């Protein structure tokens, strides 16, 4: 399986792997294309700025592997969109945010370009701050008649940012990028409780470390389990093909309203 940051399937460009490692002649007619969407933003003093992108890339690559046996065509993973809407993290050096308007334009034009040869486009999102823009862009593309949707990498019960969940997943995916976190502290209150302060002053206003949650106890083994849950959810949703009006893929295992 390709590692995070490596083109999925680049060692077998004739297969249905990574778009970045393929020649145009390797791309068969009307594939499904998964586009990882991440961010470049602070993730506390112990995780890299690329955390959301690393996770989105890995989940997309593993989901593509799982989807191929049941697919009626090729499944490709596009290069990640690594800049997102991260204005809430602007108080920390290293963060690069392109904002909602620019991200919306990138998502829309990505779909319009891919639609010239792809049958379906699914964005695999690793950053919560991108959600409003994904809703708007996917909804607009669906209104234009494109087979487009998006799905997130979150898991039920996960903490908000750079805590146990993301630290565990990164210990599994890219342990060499994780710094010591034994002394790292964050704001562990529920997101709803801190949201007014987050909206008013950004993450730094509520957590000087940049962490929303607690990385204590994080492990690669738990990260492996969490990542597997992320992939399974993404595979179910893509395979189920049910989306709401915003283009969010729904879990077919959930009860219909």
C-alpha positions in Angstrom: 0.0 0.0 0.0 1.4 3.4 -0.8 2.6 5.5 2.1 1.2 9.0 2.9 2.6 11.5 0.4 3.4 8.8 -2.2 1.3 8.6 -5.3 -1.0 5.7 -4.8 -0.1 3.0 -7.2 2.8 5.0 -8.8 4.8 1.7 -9.0 2.1 0.4 -11.3 1.1 3.3 -13.5 -0.9 1.0 -15.8 -3.1 0.2 -12.8 -5.9 2.3 -11.3 -3.8 4.1 -8.7 -2.5 7.5 -8.4 -3.2 10.2 -11.0 0.2 11.9 -10.3 2.2 8.8 -11.3 0.2 7.9 -14.4 0.7 8.9 -18.0 -2.4 10.1 -19.9 -2.5 6.8 -21.7 -2.9 4.9 -18.4 -6.2 6.7 -17.7 -9.1 4.6 -18.9 -12.5 6.0 -19.9 -14.8 7.6 -17.3 -13.0 6.7 -14.0 -14.1 7.6 -10.5 -11.6 10.1 -9.1 -11.1 10.7 -5.4 -9.6 14.1 -4.6 -8.0 14.5 -1.1 -8.6 17.9 0.5 -6.5 18.9 3.5 -4.9 22.0 4.9 -1.6 23.5 5.9 -2.2 24.7 9.5 -0.9 24.4 13.0 -1.6 21.1 14.8 -0.1 21.9 18.2 3.6 21.7 18.9 3.8 17.9 18.2 2.1 17.4 14.9 3.1 18.6 11.4 1.3 21.4 9.5 0.4 18.8 6.9 -1.6 16.6 9.3 -5.0 17.0 7.6 -3.5 16.5 4.2 -1.6 13.3 5.2 -4.7 11.8 6.7 -6.9 12.8 3.7 -4.4 11.3 1.3 -4.0 8.1 3.2 -7.8 7.6 3.6 -8.4 8.3 -0.1 -5.7 5.9 -1.2 -6.9 3.1 1.1 -10.6 3.7 0.1 -9.6 3.5 -3.5 -7.9 0.2 -2.9 -11.1 -1.1 -1.2 -13.4 0.2 -3.9 -11.6 -1.2 -7.0 -12.7 -4.8 -6.7 -16.4 -3.7 -6.7 -16.0 -0.9 -9.2 -17.2 -1.1 -12.7 -14.3 1.1 -13.8 -11.1 2.7 -12.8 -10.6 4.4 -9.4 -7.9 7.1 -9.3 -6.6 9.2 -6.5 -5.7 12.8 -7.5 -3.0 14.9 -6.0 -4.2 16.5 -2.8 -5.4 20.0 -2.4 -3.1 21.0 0.4 -4.3 24.6 1.2 -7.7 25.1 2.7 -9.8 27.5 4.7 -7.8 27.7 8.0 -8.5 31.3 9.1 -9.2 30.1 12.7 -5.5 29.0 12.9 -4.1 32.3 11.5 -2.7 33.2 15.0 0.0 30.5 14.6 3.1 30.8 12.4 3.2 28.2 9.6 -0.5 28.2 8.9 -1.3 28.9 5.2 -5.0 29.6 4.5 -6.5 30.5 1.2 -9.9 31.3 2.6 -13.4 30.1 1.5 -13.7 32.1 -1.7 -10.4 30.9 -3.2 -11.0 27.3 -2.0 -14.5 27.4 -3.6 -13.0 28.5 -6.9 -10.3 25.7 -6.7 -13.0 23.0 -6.0 -15.3 24.2 -8.7 -12.7 24.4 -11.4 -11.2 21.0 -10.3 -14.6 19.4 -10.9 -15.2 21.1 -14.2 -11.8 20.0 -15.4 -12.1 16.4 -14.2 -15.6 16.2 -15.6 -14.1 16.4 -19.1 -13.0 12.7 -18.7 -14.1 11.4 -15.3 -17.5 10.0 -14.6 -17.6 10.8 -10.9 -15.6 13.0 -8.5 -15.6 12.6 -4.8 -13.6 15.0 -2.5 -12.2 13.3 0.6 -11.9 16.0 3.3 -9.5 16.0 6.2 -10.1 19.5 7.6 -13.3 20.6 9.3 -12.8 24.3 8.3 -13.3 23.3 4.7 -16.8 22.0 5.3 -18.9 25.1 4.4 -16.9 25.6 1.2 -17.3 21.9 0.2 -21.0 22.2 0.8 -21.3 25.2 -1.4 -19.0 24.0 -4.2 -20.4 20.4 -4.3 -23.9 21.7 -4.3 -23.1 24.1 -7.1 -21.5 21.4 -9.2 -24.4 19.0 -8.7 -26.8 21.8 -9.8 -24.7 22.0 -13.0 -25.2 18.3 -13.6 -21.9 16.9 -12.4 -21.7 13.6 -10.5 -19.9 15.2 -7.6 -20.0 14.7 -3.8 -17.8 14.9 -0.8 -17.1 12.8 2.3 -15.2 13.6 5.5 -12.5 11.6 7.4 -14.0 12.1 10.9 -15.0 9.4 13.3 -17.7 9.4 16.0 -16.3 10.5 19.4 -13.1 12.0 18.0 -11.7 15.1 19.6 -11.6 18.4 17.7 -8.0 19.2 16.8 -4.5 17.7 17.4 -5.7 15.7 20.4 -5.9 11.9 20.9 -7.6 11.1 17.6 -5.3 12.9 15.2 -2.2 12.1 17.2 -3.0 8.4 17.2 -3.7 8.4 13.4 -0.4 10.2 12.7 1.5 7.8 14.9 0.1 5.1 12.6 0.5 6.9 9.3 3.7 9.0 9.7 5.3 8.4 13.1 8.5 10.1 12.0 6.6 13.4 11.8 5.2 13.2 15.4 7.1 15.0 18.1 7.0 14.2 21.8 3.6 15.1 23.2 3.8 14.1 26.9 3.7 17.6 28.1 1.2 19.0 25.5 -2.0 20.4 26.9 -5.1 21.7 25.2 -8.6 22.9 25.8 -10.7 19.7 26.4 -14.1 21.4 26.7 -16.8 20.3 24.2 -16.5 22.2 20.9 -20.0 23.7 21.4 -18.8 25.3 24.7 -15.8 27.0 23.1 -17.3 27.9 19.7 -18.3 31.5 20.6 -14.7 32.2 21.6 -13.3 30.3 18.5 -15.5 32.4 16.2 -14.5 35.6 17.9 -10.8 35.1 18.4 -9.7 31.9 16.6 -8.0 28.8 18.2 -5.3 30.8 19.9 -7.9 32.6 22.0 -8.9 29.4 23.7 -5.8 27.2 23.4 -2.3 28.8 23.4 -0.9 25.4 22.4 -3.2 25.1 19.4 -4.7 21.8 20.7 -8.4 21.2 21.2 -8.5 17.9 23.0 -5.8 15.9 24.8 -3.2 13.8 23.0 -2.3 11.8 26.2 -2.4 8.1 25.6 -2.4 8.3 21.8 -0.8 5.3 20.2 -0.1 3.9 16.7 -2.3 0.9 17.5 -5.3 3.1 18.2 -4.4 5.1 15.2 -4.5 2.0 13.0 -8.0 1.2 14.3 -9.2 4.8 13.9 -7.8 5.0 10.4 -9.5 1.7 9.5 -12.8 3.1 10.7 -12.3 6.3 8.7 -11.7 4.2 5.5 -14.6 1.9 6.1 -17.0 4.9 6.5 -15.7 6.5 3.3 -16.0 3.3 1.4 -19.6 2.8 2.6 -20.6 6.3 1.7 -19.0 6.3 -1.7 -20.4 2.9 -2.5 -23.9 3.9 -1.3 -24.0 6.9 -3.6 -26.6 8.7 -1.4 -25.9 12.4 -0.9 -27.9 15.3 0.6 -28.6 18.5 -1.2 -25.1 19.9 -0.2 -23.4 16.9 -1.8 -22.4 15.3 1.5 -22.4 11.5 1.1 -24.6 9.7 3.5 -23.9 6.5 5.3 -26.2 3.7 3.9 -25.9 1.9 7.2 -27.8 4.7 8.9 -31.5 4.6 9.0 -33.3 6.6 6.3 -35.4 9.6 7.7 
